Amino acid sequence: MRIRVEGMRAGRLRVHEFELIDYFDEESGNTAMARTTGFTAALAAKTMARRAVAREGVVFPEEVFLGETFDTLVGELASRGVDVTHREREIPQRRE
């Protein structure tokens, strides 16, 4: 899965690209879909159980998994063999 977001930040055009790659695990028999959704849901529940989420009620995951919380989630996924990468770069603006 690849997510690409472009927008202005501090007056400059930026792009963020996230990529998640996983494959069928022959040893366990788990599909990539089961691994990426199941691991992520379990890790999110674990994060909430530790009370590491400051907000209560219904919130969007994008509002919860930021900064250190996001880094921890990505690290936990990596320890399970699920690769998530993030790149950020500036896009040169065309002069007309």
C-alpha positions in Angstrom: 0.0 0.0 0.0 1.3 3.5 -0.9 -0.1 6.8 0.4 1.1 10.0 -1.1 0.1 13.4 0.3 1.1 16.8 -1.1 0.6 20.2 0.5 2.1 23.5 1.6 4.2 23.7 4.7 6.0 26.9 5.8 5.3 28.3 2.3 6.9 25.3 0.5 5.3 22.5 -1.4 6.1 19.2 0.4 5.2 15.6 -0.3 4.9 12.7 2.3 5.0 9.2 1.0 4.2 6.2 3.2 4.6 2.6 2.0 3.6 -0.6 3.7 4.8 -3.9 2.3 4.1 -7.3 3.6 3.8 -10.8 2.2 2.1 -14.1 2.9 3.9 -15.9 5.8 4.3 -19.5 4.7 5.4 -20.6 8.2 2.3 -19.3 10.0 -0.1 -19.5 7.1 -1.1 -15.8 7.7 -1.9 -13.7 4.7 -0.4 -10.2 4.3 -3.9 -8.8 4.8 -4.3 -10.7 8.1 -0.9 -9.7 9.3 -1.1 -6.0 8.4 -4.7 -5.5 9.8 -4.5 -7.9 12.7 -1.1 -6.7 14.0 -2.1 -3.1 13.6 -5.4 -3.6 15.4 -3.7 -5.6 18.2 -1.0 -3.0 18.7 -3.6 -0.2 18.7 -5.5 -2.0 21.4 -2.3 -2.5 23.4 -1.6 1.2 23.1 -5.0 2.1 24.4 -4.8 -0.4 27.2 -1.5 1.2 28.3 -3.4 4.5 28.4 -0.9 5.9 25.9 -3.7 7.7 24.1 -4.6 11.1 25.6 -8.0 11.4 23.9 -11.1 9.4 24.8 -14.1 8.4 22.8 -14.3 7.9 19.1 -11.3 9.4 17.3 -9.7 8.9 13.9 -6.5 6.8 14.0 -4.7 9.6 12.2 -5.4 11.8 15.2 -4.0 9.3 17.7 -0.9 7.7 16.1 1.3 10.7 15.7 4.9 11.4 16.6 6.3 9.0 19.2 3.1 6.9 19.2 3.4 6.4 15.4 7.1 5.6 15.6 6.4 3.0 18.3 3.6 1.4 16.1 5.9 1.3 13.1 8.7 -0.2 15.2 6.4 -2.9 16.6 5.2 -3.7 13.1 8.8 -4.0 11.9 9.6 -6.4 14.7 6.9 -8.6 13.2 8.3 -8.3 9.7 5.9 -5.7 8.4 7.8 -3.0 6.6 6.5 0.6 6.8 8.5 3.5 5.3 8.0 7.2 5.3 9.7 9.8 3.1 9.3 13.5 3.1 10.7 15.9 0.6 10.3 19.3 -0.9 8.9 19.6 -4.4 10.4 22.3 -6.5 7.8 24.8 -7.6 7.6 25.7 -11.3 8.2 29.3 -12.1 5.8 30.7 -14.7 
